[in-house]
Amino acid sequence: MIRDATLSDAGDITEIYNYYIDETAVTFETAIVSEKVMKQRIRKVFAEGLPWLVATEGNDKIVGYAYSTPWRERSAYRFTVEISVYLSDQSMGKGIGTALYQRLFEKLKRKGVHSVIGGITLPNPASIALHEKFSMKQVAHFKQVGFKFVQWQDVGYWQVITGPE
């Protein structure tokens, strides 16, 4: 089931995200975040009027989440967002990321978002496939812009225009 996130989901969301901080280069954060910090991040997304979704299984156990944030602060960027998706390490390869992005894109389109951008630490074939499933095309590749796990990391950006040109 996909539903809108609430602040009470912050604990489960934090647990999922901290796995990526500790175990992967998917996020460039290097220090574990607290539930309090995650609540602040969720509040900020809500304050922008943007969606934050969770995927649940069984007894409302959160197994993934997706959200959007403003691409940049300047007013001219107000119709462009950046999207992110994270799944519990036991939930990958089950179509949950696709379901989350499907609903996220629906909500963004209704909000009048014109351009959607996703950043991906490279290499990451699964994330690239997910983004390209939604007609996103690679528009940038920045070499060695992040340093995590004692190595340089590349980042690619994928984009799709969702509104009329």
N, C-alpha and C positions, 0 to 999 in steps of 0.2 A: 504494500500500500504506500502511496506517495501522499504526503500531506504537508501543509505549511508548518514550519518549525515554530516552536514556542521557546521562551526563555528556560522553561523547565527541561528542555532537551539538551541544554548546554553541557551537562556532565557526559552524556553519551557521545556527543559531538566532539568534545575535548579528548575523550579516550581514543576515538578513531583518528583524530588529527595528530595526537602525540605519537602514535605509531609511525606516522610518516616523518615526523621530526627525527625520531630516534633511529629509524631503520632504513630510510630512503633519502634520496636527493630530490624527490618530487617537490618538496618545499625547501626553501632556502633558510627557513628558520632553523636555529641550532639549539635553542633552549626550549624546554617543555613549557607549554602555556597552561595557565590555571583555568578552572571553570569560570572564575570571576572575569578573567580577560576575555574568554570566549563569549560570555554574556554581553560584555561591552561591544564586541564585534558584531554580534547578532543585532543588538539595539541599533548600532550605527547603520546596518543594512536596512533595517525596518524604518529608521528615520529618513533614509533616502527614498523610501517608497518602493524598494526593490524586494524581490522574493528571496527567501531562504527556505528550502524544502528538505524534508527528511524522508527516507525510505524505511519502512518498518516491516518486521516479520514477527509471527507468533504473537506474544503478549506485548505488542507495541515496542519491541526491541529495535532500536535504531541500528540499521546496518549500512547506512550511507547518507550522504547529504550533498546538496548542490546549492549554490547561491550565486548572486551577481553583485558586483560593486561598480560604482562609477569608474569609467576608464581614467579620467583625469578630472581635476577640480574646476577648470575654466568652464564658463557657461557654454561656450560653443561645443563642448564635448557632451552636453547633457543627454544626447540621444544615443550615446555609445556606452556599452558596459563591458566589463570583463567577467567571465564566468569561471567557476571552479567546481570540481566534483571530487569527493573522497568517499571511498568504500572501506568497510571493515576488511581486514586482511582475509577473512573467511568468506567474503561475499563477492569476490572478483570473479568475472567470467560467467555470471548468472543473468546478465541483462539488466541489472539494477542501475548501472550508470546510464544506460540508454533510456530507461524509464524516467530517471530523474531529469536528464537533459530534455527529454520530450516535453515533460510538464513545464520545466523552466522556460524553454523556448516559447511555449504557448503563452505563458504569463508575460514574458517580455514583449511578445508581439502585441498583446492586448494593451500593454502600457505605452506602445508607440516607440519602442526601441528600434533604432534604425540599423545599428552596427553592433555585432557581438564579436568579442575578441577572447581568445583563450591562450594562455601561456603554458608551454610544456617544457620541462627539463628534458634534454635530449641525451641519449636515445630513450624513447619510451613508445614502442610500437603499439601497445594497447591503448594508450591515451590518444595517440595520433589517429588510430582507427576509429575511436569513439568520436572525436571531433569531426573527422571527415565523413562520418555517417550522417552528420547534420549539415553537409555541404560546405563545411569550413575548409578553406584553402590556406596553405602556408604562405605567409606574407613577409616573414622575417626569420633570420637565423643569426642570433648573436653568439659569437664564440667566446668561451671562457669568461663569462660575466659573473659567475658565482663560484665560490670556493667552499666546498663541503666534503667531509670525509677525506681530507688531505688530497683533494684533486680538483681541478678546474671543471666546471660544469657549463655546458651550452644551454641556451634557451631558444626555442622557436615560438613564433606567434602564428596562430591560425585565426582567420576572420571570415565572417559571413555577413552579407548585407541582408537584413530581414525586412526592411521597409522599402517603400518605393524610392527609386533613384531620381 
